[in-house]
Amino acid sequence: VATVAEVTGKGVSYSKLDPQALGFPKCSIADLKGGDAEHNAAMLKEVVGGKRPGPLQDTVALNAGAALYVAGKAESVQQGCEMAVASIKRGAALETLARWTDACSKF
């Protein structure tokens, strides 16, 4: 559970963000353990490609969902998470990663 501070024109409000309340099962730090850069890159492709369901994909969806909310693309973190999961399922997240990888390789 994380404490969230939301800053708006009306001031600052605080709330709690509980992944379990958003439908994500509890996981441990060990569930999120990576490895070296090559291993992590391969895992990321599997996660955003929908081939690695579980704690890593849940964490990516939660973070993407929060980012979509903060960016004003979702009405709530919950909706943002649903959008992120749908993006993974339809292959859009993997396509975006491929575009970013291609763009970064040009530098």
Salt bridges, closest charged atoms under 4 A:
GLU46 OE1 - ARG52 NH1 2.78
ASP102 OD2 - LYS106 NZ 3.41
